[in-house]
Structures are given as C-alpha cells and as structure tokens.
Amino acid sequence: MKTFNIPDFYRSRIITPIKEFRRKNDKLKRDYAPTLLDFGPVQFLIARHFGFCYGVENAIDIAYKAIAENPDKRIFLLSEMIHNPDVNRDLLDRGVQFIMDTKGNPLIPWEALTPEDIVIVPAFGTTVENQQKLTELGINAYVYDTTCPFVEKVWNRAAQIGEKNYTIIVHGKPNHEETRATFSHSKENAPTVVVENMAQAERLAEYMKGTLPTTQFFQDFQGQYSNGFDPEKDLQRIGVVNQTTMLASDTQGIADFLKNVMIKHYSLRPEQVEDRFANTRDTLCYATNDNQDATYALLTHEADLVIVAGGYNSSNTTHLVELCEQKFPTYFIESVNKILDKQLIRHFNLHSKEEIVTENYLPRHTPARIMLTCGASCPDAVVEGILTRLLSYFEGTKDIAEVMEQF
C-alpha cells in the first residue's frame, strides 16, 4: 500500500502504535473487536478502525507538499481540505487561504486569482464549474488535486452507468461539498437527482410509479435535480451512487428499496432487473465501511460513555455519533480543549446543532469504562490528547508505558 508523508505532529505515541499493531496482526481486517487499554481505575475501549483514511492521508501529503514546493507563491484551497478544524487551522497558519466556505459561498473573488497562484482541490473534489473557472484563469487544478480516489470512483461509476442511459440517484446531503461535486460530474453524463434520506427515496418512488403529478416533483426536489430533468422519462432506468461518508447501511437500504420499487412496478423477473436498475454496490467507500463496522463491534461491549472526536461538519463522524448515542451517553467533541475539567464537557448536540455543556459526565464508580473513536479526518494526536486528559482525572492509574508494553 502506498505510504504518505504525514507531519509528525498529527501522529501519536499511543494511538499510532496501537493501530499499526492491529494492522500487522489482522491484515485481512477480519477482527473488529476494540482494543482494551486497562489503566486500573479507568479502562478505554478503542475502536478497531478510526482516524485518517487513505483519502485523507493522500490529501494531507499533497497539501503540505504544495506548501513546501511553493514558498514564494500564494497558495489557496478551494474550500476546507477535510472536515477537521485542527488540520484546516494549521494550513491557515501556514498562509493557505480558502476561496470558498464549506457551503460554496465565496470568501475570495475569482478575479483576485492569477495564473501564478497555486490552488489545491480538497479531498471532497470540486464541481465541473469550478474546474472550468480555474482553467479560464490559467490555473491548472490538477497539479495539487487531493480529490479522494474513492470519490473519483463514484464519479467514474456514475459516468459508466450514465452512458448506458441510466439516471443517477445520488444518496447524499445536498449541500455537502462532496455531494455537490458528485452531482456536478454526474449531470455531465446523465440526468441526476439527489436524495438525502429514505423519506426522500420514498417520495421519489411515487414519481417512479407515476402516482404523483410530475409538477410536484420540481417542488419536492428543488435544487436537487439536473437541468431538463423529466420525471416521467428519467425515472424509468436508475442507478444509485452515494456520498462516500454516508452510512453504508442507509445507502444500501435506499438502493434496495428503489430496486424493489422497480421490480414490482415493472413486474421484473430476476434476469430483467438490470434492465431497470444498475448494480452499483462497488461505490461504497472501504474506510467509511470499516469505521462503521468497527463502531458496531465497539457497541457490543459495555461502557459508561463514548467520546467521538472530529469536526462538527464531518459527515462520516456525525454518523458514528448517531450510532453511538443509540446505546450510550455520547459526547461529540472537536478536540481535548472541549473537556473543560473532570466535571464539565462542552460537546456538539447533533439535534440542536449547537454546542452544549454537560455536568458530571464521568462516572463516579471505578473501574470506569470509556469508549473512544473518531472520524476519518481526525488526527491520532487528537485522540491521544483526549485519552491522556481523561486519564489524568483518575487517581492511582497505571503508567502509560506499562500499559503500552503489549504493543
């Protein structure tokens, strides 16, 4: 597997060796059991898979390479490279400027750019329209293109089935950078519509069956369909691809549902299914799947609470939080700085979309058991900081070096 040049300050003396130990002893990734760190009064259960994925490491490698190779040039990112505040803050501190925010709103006008400037494409990829703007400005957007290979795989698959006259259904968050990029590339080859969840998929099914007037479609899916989309014609043959950071089970559930709608509506025999519904199972991201499967395995154990680290706008991280909070008190934090003391923690509430402070989050009994995981864009160093801060609140714990001897 390709190795990347990742700055040492993103690595961890605790978390990185554990991940490498598990990788060497489970090369086929069949063991999803969490790692237990027993410090006596407190135990940590750490998910088998979490943290920087291939796409994120690739993006970080390219971004820091761009900085090193262009000391005398202005360097821009189209938007946040990944959804992690620590990584983006460090890039800003090194002089990198963001052209747009995460919603695509301009921060720097396009006309302020020159052909001498360096522009880095984020890991989410970018739209065809943005690529064309850069080309018109004389800037080669492919020199430092950090688009995740698995996002490009989705684009390529959408193009392939689009060429076979399937309409593309994109399961994703309509305003997310990756979904906007996937939608932009997909509509170049085929009619395309975005569905955010099963409720929207069920609504789409009514138009597939012709039970709702087509005029209503344009209101229900406003801003989520390609120009010239014709519900009567364009929903007769479909294929489903996804924003790679969505819950794999949700994407598969939507795909299976829409396939069954096709089978029933057209009375299809098994050998006829692909006449109406394209097979796109291979577009699900391995890292998203691994992290989610590791979280499911983590949750089969018992604990007093779960800490999930990552950017609040990170889609893959929020899905891990959704899974964890179904079973345990779960605290979603960006970094160790959100742990105010042993009594108070500031964390993000997914439902109210704001930070809140919770008191007495740590159990008073011992041994306390805490689960730890994080999103695909979260550095190991962040997880280490959280672990050591929590560890400091318990008396009589074993030395870290002693516990780490097993790795």
KOLBA-176817 format. One record per residue (C-alpha): residue number from 1; residue in one letter; x, y, z. Coordinates in Angstrom, 2 decimals. Example, Ala and Ser with C-alpha at 12.3 -4.5 7.8 and 13.67 -1.06 7.14 Angstrom:
- 1_A_12.30_-4.50_7.80
- 2_S_13.67_-1.06_7.14
END
This chain:
- 1_M_0.00_0.00_0.00
- 2_K_1.19_3.50_-0.78
- 3_T_2.70_5.38_2.15
- 4_F_2.26_9.10_2.76
- 5_N_4.37_11.82_4.29
- 6_I_2.25_12.92_7.25
- 7_P_3.60_15.59_9.63
- 8_D_4.70_14.06_12.93
- 9_F_2.50_16.41_14.95
- 10_Y_-0.56_14.56_13.63
- 11_R_0.72_11.22_14.93
- 12_S_0.55_9.81_18.45
- 13_R_2.89_7.85_20.72
- 14_I_-0.15_5.88_21.95
- 15_I_-2.76_5.67_19.20
- 16_T_-0.50_5.25_16.15
- 17_P_1.40_2.20_17.57
- 18_I_-1.90_0.56_18.55
- 19_K_-3.30_1.00_15.05
- 20_E_-0.09_-0.36_13.48
- 21_F_-0.07_-3.35_15.87
- 22_R_-3.67_-4.19_15.00
- 23_R_-2.98_-3.78_11.27
- 24_K_0.01_-6.17_11.33
- 25_N_-1.90_-8.79_13.30
- 26_D_-5.09_-8.54_11.27
- 27_K_-4.02_-7.85_7.69
- 28_L_-7.30_-9.13_6.26
- 29_K_-9.28_-6.89_8.65
- 30_R_-11.47_-9.68_9.96
- 31_D_-11.19_-8.77_13.65
- 32_Y_-13.38_-5.78_14.51
- 33_A_-13.07_-6.18_18.28
- 34_P_-11.97_-2.97_20.04
- 35_T_-8.61_-2.55_21.77
- 36_L_-8.75_-2.54_25.57
- 37_L_-6.38_-0.26_27.49
- 38_D_-6.70_-1.09_31.18
- 39_F_-5.26_1.60_33.44
- 40_G_-6.88_0.19_36.59
- 41_P_-9.40_2.79_37.78
- 42_V_-10.29_3.58_34.18
- 43_Q_-10.43_1.43_31.06
- 44_F_-10.54_2.64_27.47
- 45_L_-12.13_0.68_24.65
- 46_I_-10.73_1.99_21.37
- 47_A_-12.44_1.16_18.07
- 48_R_-10.57_-1.14_15.68
- 49_H_-10.77_1.32_12.79
- 50_F_-10.86_5.11_13.00
- 51_G_-8.88_8.19_12.08
- 52_F_-7.06_9.18_8.91
- 53_C_-8.15_7.10_5.94
- 54_Y_-6.26_6.67_2.65
- 55_G_-8.01_9.64_1.05
- 56_V_-7.28_11.98_3.97
- 57_E_-3.61_10.95_4.19
- 58_N_-3.31_11.46_0.44
- 59_A_-4.82_14.95_0.77
- 60_I_-2.56_15.96_3.66
- 61_D_0.52_14.66_1.84
- 62_I_-0.30_16.69_-1.29
- 63_A_-1.27_19.86_0.60
- 64_Y_1.94_20.04_2.64
- 65_K_3.93_19.16_-0.48
- 66_A_2.33_22.15_-2.24
- 67_I_3.37_24.43_0.63
- 68_A_6.94_23.10_0.64
- 69_E_7.35_23.37_-3.12
- 70_N_5.98_26.90_-3.46
- 71_P_7.49_29.08_-0.70
- 72_D_7.21_32.27_-2.76
- 73_K_3.71_31.82_-4.18
- 74_R_0.22_32.43_-2.89
- 75_I_-1.48_29.14_-2.06
- 76_F_-5.24_28.69_-1.99
- 77_L_-7.62_25.86_-1.14
- 78_L_-10.96_25.82_-2.92
- 79_S_-12.55_25.15_0.49
- 80_E_-11.72_23.21_3.65
- 81_M_-9.42_20.38_2.57
- 82_I_-11.05_17.95_5.01
- 83_H_-13.60_18.49_7.76
- 84_N_-11.19_18.75_10.66
- 85_P_-10.60_22.08_12.41
- 86_D_-7.05_21.25_13.56
- 87_V_-5.83_20.40_10.06
- 88_N_-7.52_23.38_8.43
- 89_R_-6.29_25.73_11.17
- 90_D_-2.70_24.60_10.63
- 91_L_-2.97_25.18_6.88
- 92_L_-4.33_28.68_7.51
- 93_D_-1.47_29.36_9.93
- 94_R_0.94_28.42_7.13
- 95_G_-0.57_31.07_4.88
- 96_V_-3.02_28.97_2.86
- 97_Q_-6.24_30.86_2.03
- 98_F_-9.71_29.42_1.42
- 99_I_-11.52_30.58_-1.72
- 100_M_-14.93_29.35_-0.55
- 101_D_-16.59_28.20_2.65
- 102_T_-17.99_24.69_3.02
- 103_K_-21.33_25.73_1.50
- 104_G_-19.72_27.13_-1.62
- 105_N_-20.07_30.78_-0.67
- 106_P_-17.15_32.92_-1.93
- 107_L_-14.55_34.15_0.55
- 108_I_-12.16_35.41_-2.13
- 109_P_-13.39_36.62_-5.54
- 110_W_-12.30_34.52_-8.51
- 111_E_-10.93_37.62_-10.25
- 112_A_-8.41_38.04_-7.41
- 113_L_-6.59_34.89_-8.56
- 114_T_-3.75_34.91_-11.07
- 115_P_-2.09_32.20_-13.21
- 116_E_0.89_32.29_-10.83
- 117_D_-1.22_31.24_-7.85
- 118_I_-1.37_27.67_-6.56
- 119_V_-4.87_26.24_-6.00
- 120_I_-5.37_22.98_-4.09
- 121_V_-8.50_20.95_-4.77
- 122_P_-9.89_19.50_-1.48
- 123_A_-10.38_15.81_-0.72
- 124_F_-14.10_16.10_-1.48
- 125_G_-13.27_17.05_-5.08
- 126_T_-14.88_20.00_-6.78
- 127_T_-17.50_20.79_-9.37
- 128_V_-17.02_20.87_-13.12
- 129_E_-17.96_24.55_-12.99
- 130_N_-15.13_25.35_-10.56
- 131_Q_-12.66_23.41_-12.67
- 132_Q_-13.71_25.46_-15.70
- 133_K_-13.29_28.73_-13.78
- 134_L_-9.74_27.77_-12.80
- 135_T_-8.92_26.79_-16.39
- 136_E_-10.21_30.13_-17.63
- 137_L_-7.91_31.85_-15.11
- 138_G_-4.93_29.89_-16.42
- 139_I_-4.61_27.79_-13.25
- 140_N_-4.04_24.04_-13.54
- 141_A_-6.27_22.50_-10.88
- 142_Y_-4.77_19.05_-11.36
- 143_V_-1.23_19.80_-10.13
- 144_Y_-2.29_19.67_-6.48
- 145_D_-5.58_17.80_-6.70
- 146_T_-6.28_16.00_-3.41
- 147_T_-9.64_14.53_-4.52
- 148_C_-10.10_11.21_-2.73
- 149_P_-9.66_8.25_-5.12
- 150_F_-12.84_6.72_-3.75
- 151_V_-14.81_9.86_-4.55
- 152_E_-13.42_9.69_-8.09
- 153_K_-14.50_6.05_-8.20
- 154_V_-18.08_7.17_-7.58
- 155_W_-17.79_9.75_-10.38
- 156_N_-16.44_7.13_-12.77
- 157_R_-19.16_4.64_-11.89
- 158_A_-21.83_7.29_-12.37
- 159_A_-20.35_8.11_-15.78
- 160_Q_-20.32_4.44_-16.78
- 161_I_-23.95_3.81_-15.95
- 162_G_-24.94_7.20_-17.32
- 163_E_-23.54_6.18_-20.68
- 164_K_-25.89_3.18_-20.52
- 165_N_-28.88_5.52_-20.23
- 166_Y_-29.47_5.12_-16.52
- 167_T_-30.48_8.13_-14.45
- 168_I_-28.19_8.69_-11.46
- 169_I_-29.66_8.82_-7.96
- 170_V_-27.09_10.31_-5.54
- 171_H_-27.62_9.45_-1.86
- 172_G_-26.05_12.37_-0.03
- 173_K_-26.51_15.64_1.78
- 174_P_-27.42_18.15_-0.93
- 175_N_-25.25_20.97_0.50
- 176_H_-22.19_18.85_1.29
- 177_E_-19.10_19.61_-0.83
- 178_E_-18.70_16.01_-1.94
- 179_T_-22.33_15.65_-2.98
- 180_R_-22.22_18.95_-4.85
- 181_A_-19.11_17.74_-6.70
- 182_T_-20.58_14.30_-7.44
- 183_F_-23.83_15.87_-8.66
- 184_S_-21.89_18.25_-10.92
- 185_H_-19.86_15.47_-12.52
- 186_S_-22.80_13.08_-12.78
- 187_K_-25.09_15.51_-14.58
- 188_E_-22.48_15.83_-17.33
- 189_N_-23.33_12.27_-18.37
- 190_A_-26.87_11.60_-17.22
- 191_P_-29.99_13.05_-15.63
- 192_T_-29.25_13.22_-11.91
- 193_V_-31.23_13.74_-8.70
- 194_V_-30.04_13.83_-5.08
- 195_V_-31.94_12.07_-2.27
- 196_E_-30.89_12.85_1.28
- 197_N_-32.58_10.02_3.16
- 198_M_-35.11_7.22_2.97
- 199_A_-38.01_9.66_3.28
- 200_Q_-36.91_11.38_0.08
- 201_A_-36.32_8.00_-1.57
- 202_E_-39.89_7.02_-0.73
- 203_R_-41.11_10.29_-2.20
- 204_L_-39.08_9.67_-5.34
- 205_A_-40.67_6.23_-5.64
- 206_E_-44.08_7.85_-6.03
- 207_Y_-42.84_9.64_-9.14
- 208_M_-41.24_6.42_-10.39
- 209_K_-44.66_4.75_-10.14
- 210_G_-46.47_7.77_-11.57
- 211_T_-48.72_8.19_-8.54
- 212_L_-47.84_11.87_-8.05
- 213_P_-48.07_14.68_-10.62
- 214_T_-44.70_15.49_-12.18
- 215_T_-45.16_19.19_-11.44
- 216_Q_-44.92_18.40_-7.73
- 217_F_-41.52_16.73_-8.26
- 218_F_-39.83_20.04_-9.00
- 219_Q_-41.01_21.42_-5.68
- 220_D_-40.17_18.32_-3.65
- 221_F_-36.64_18.11_-5.06
- 222_Q_-35.93_21.80_-5.60
- 223_G_-32.22_22.36_-6.13
- 224_Q_-31.55_18.61_-6.21
- 225_Y_-32.10_17.71_-9.87
- 226_S_-30.21_18.40_-13.09
- 227_N_-31.38_20.82_-15.76
- 228_G_-34.02_19.38_-18.07
- 229_F_-34.90_16.56_-15.68
- 230_D_-38.10_14.81_-16.81
- 231_P_-39.60_12.63_-14.03
- 232_E_-41.82_10.71_-16.46
- 233_K_-38.91_9.71_-18.72
- 234_D_-35.84_9.87_-16.47
- 235_L_-37.04_7.60_-13.67
- 236_Q_-37.56_4.51_-15.83
- 237_R_-33.93_3.31_-15.53
- 238_I_-31.88_4.26_-12.47
- 239_G_-28.67_3.56_-10.58
- 240_V_-27.77_4.63_-7.03
- 241_V_-24.39_6.06_-6.00
- 242_N_-23.54_7.80_-2.75
- 243_Q_-21.67_10.47_-0.91
- 244_T_-18.91_8.20_0.40
- 245_T_-19.28_9.32_4.02
- 246_M_-22.94_8.39_4.42
- 247_L_-23.92_5.35_6.48
- 248_A_-23.35_2.37_4.21
- 249_S_-26.44_0.67_5.62
- 250_D_-28.54_3.72_4.74
- 251_T_-27.25_3.82_1.16
- 252_Q_-27.81_0.10_0.75
- 253_G_-31.27_0.40_2.26
- 254_I_-32.23_3.15_-0.20
- 255_A_-30.79_1.20_-3.14
- 256_D_-32.62_-1.99_-2.13
- 257_F_-35.87_-0.08_-1.65
- 258_L_-35.70_1.62_-5.06
- 259_K_-34.75_-1.65_-6.74
- 260_N_-37.79_-3.36_-5.22
- 261_V_-39.98_-0.50_-6.43
- 262_M_-38.70_-1.14_-9.96
- 263_I_-39.22_-4.90_-9.67
- 264_K_-42.83_-4.52_-8.51
- 265_H_-43.75_-1.65_-10.82
- 266_Y_-42.45_-3.37_-13.96
- 267_S_-43.09_-6.99_-12.80
- 268_L_-39.45_-7.85_-13.43
- 269_R_-38.02_-11.32_-13.36
- 270_P_-34.56_-11.67_-11.69
- 271_E_-32.74_-11.68_-15.04
- 272_Q_-34.53_-8.48_-16.03
- 273_V_-33.63_-6.36_-13.00
- 274_E_-30.59_-4.71_-14.58
- 275_D_-32.78_-3.54_-17.43
- 276_R_-34.16_-1.02_-14.97
- 277_F_-31.71_-0.89_-12.03
- 278_A_-27.92_-0.68_-12.30
- 279_N_-25.64_-2.60_-9.92
- 280_T_-23.52_-0.03_-8.05
- 281_R_-22.54_-1.82_-4.82
- 282_D_-18.87_-1.19_-5.60
- 283_T_-19.15_2.56_-4.92
- 284_L_-19.29_2.23_-1.12
- 285_C_-16.07_3.55_0.49
- 286_Y_-13.97_0.91_2.28
- 287_A_-12.83_3.32_5.03
- 288_T_-16.35_4.50_5.80
- 289_N_-17.48_0.87_5.93
- 290_D_-14.57_-0.18_8.17
- 291_N_-15.12_2.68_10.62
- 292_Q_-18.84_2.00_10.80
- 293_D_-18.39_-1.77_11.20
- 294_A_-15.78_-1.14_13.92
- 295_T_-18.28_1.11_15.70
- 296_Y_-20.98_-1.57_15.54
- 297_A_-18.47_-4.01_17.08
- 298_L_-17.47_-1.47_19.73
- 299_L_-21.09_-1.06_20.76
- 300_T_-21.49_-4.77_21.50
- 301_H_-19.42_-4.12_24.64
- 302_E_-20.44_-2.25_27.77
- 303_A_-19.26_1.20_28.76
- 304_D_-20.20_4.25_30.81
- 305_L_-19.83_6.73_27.96
- 306_V_-18.47_7.28_24.46
- 307_I_-16.25_10.09_23.24
- 308_V_-16.32_10.67_19.47
- 309_A_-13.75_13.14_18.13
- 310_G_-13.93_15.02_14.87
- 311_G_-15.09_18.13_13.07
- 312_Y_-18.69_19.09_13.71
- 313_N_-19.26_19.41_9.95
- 314_S_-17.75_15.99_9.25
- 315_S_-20.42_13.76_7.74
- 316_N_-18.73_10.43_8.48
- 317_T_-18.12_11.47_12.10
- 318_T_-21.72_12.53_12.70
- 319_H_-22.90_9.13_11.52
- 320_L_-20.63_7.46_14.10
- 321_V_-22.15_9.70_16.76
- 322_E_-25.65_8.71_15.63
- 323_L_-24.76_5.05_16.07
- 324_C_-23.16_5.51_19.49
- 325_E_-25.85_7.69_21.04
- 326_Q_-28.42_4.97_20.41
- 327_K_-26.82_2.93_23.21
- 328_F_-24.61_5.09_25.44
- 329_P_-24.17_8.69_26.63
- 330_T_-22.14_10.09_23.75
- 331_Y_-20.06_13.25_23.63
- 332_F_-19.05_14.63_20.23
- 333_I_-16.03_16.94_20.59
- 334_E_-13.59_18.59_18.20
- 335_S_-10.55_18.33_20.46
- 336_V_-9.28_17.92_24.00
- 337_N_-9.98_21.61_24.63
- 338_K_-13.69_20.77_24.85
- 339_I_-13.01_18.74_28.02
- 340_L_-13.21_21.65_30.44
- 341_D_-12.42_19.68_33.61
- 342_K_-13.38_16.45_35.35
- 343_Q_-16.91_17.77_35.90
- 344_L_-17.72_19.63_32.66
- 345_I_-17.52_18.79_28.97
- 346_R_-18.52_21.01_26.06
- 347_H_-19.85_18.92_23.17
- 348_F_-21.89_19.20_19.99
- 349_N_-25.55_18.25_20.00
- 350_L_-26.47_16.81_16.59
- 351_H_-30.15_17.54_17.10
- 352_S_-29.98_21.20_18.15
- 353_K_-26.87_21.81_16.00
- 354_E_-25.09_23.66_18.81
- 355_E_-22.50_23.11_21.49
- 356_I_-23.80_22.41_24.96
- 357_V_-22.11_21.84_28.32
- 358_T_-22.85_18.70_30.31
- 359_E_-22.04_18.30_34.00
- 360_N_-20.86_15.13_35.76
- 361_Y_-20.16_13.30_32.52
- 362_L_-17.61_10.98_34.13
- 363_P_-18.87_8.08_36.28
- 364_R_-18.05_8.14_39.98
- 365_H_-17.53_4.40_40.24
- 366_T_-14.38_2.51_39.28
- 367_P_-13.31_0.98_37.11
- 368_A_-14.89_3.47_34.73
- 369_R_-15.09_2.33_31.11
- 370_I_-14.84_4.86_28.27
- 371_M_-15.15_4.17_24.55
- 372_L_-13.10_6.22_22.10
- 373_T_-13.39_6.63_18.36
- 374_C_-13.15_9.41_15.79
- 375_G_-13.91_10.33_12.21
- 376_A_-11.79_9.65_9.13
- 377_S_-10.34_13.17_9.12
- 378_C_-9.28_13.26_12.77
- 379_P_-5.53_13.02_13.63
- 380_D_-4.30_10.36_16.05
- 381_A_-2.79_13.16_18.15
- 382_V_-6.29_14.49_18.90
- 383_V_-7.42_11.11_20.22
- 384_E_-4.26_10.82_22.35
- 385_G_-4.90_14.24_23.85
- 386_I_-8.42_13.23_24.82
- 387_L_-7.26_9.92_26.31
- 388_T_-4.49_11.45_28.41
- 389_R_-6.71_14.29_29.65
- 390_L_-9.39_11.85_30.80
- 391_L_-6.74_9.60_32.32
- 392_S_-5.46_12.50_34.44
- 393_Y_-8.82_12.70_36.23
- 394_F_-8.41_9.25_37.81
- 395_E_-6.11_8.52_40.76
- 396_G_-3.82_5.53_41.02
- 397_T_-3.71_4.70_37.30
- 398_K_-1.03_2.54_35.73
- 399_D_1.77_4.23_33.84
- 400_I_1.13_4.67_30.11
- 401_A_4.41_2.93_29.23
- 402_E_3.37_-0.11_31.25
- 403_V_0.01_-0.40_29.52
- 404_M_1.62_0.11_26.11
- 405_E_4.08_-2.79_26.59
- 406_Q_1.60_-5.16_24.89
- 407_F_2.03_-3.20_21.64
END
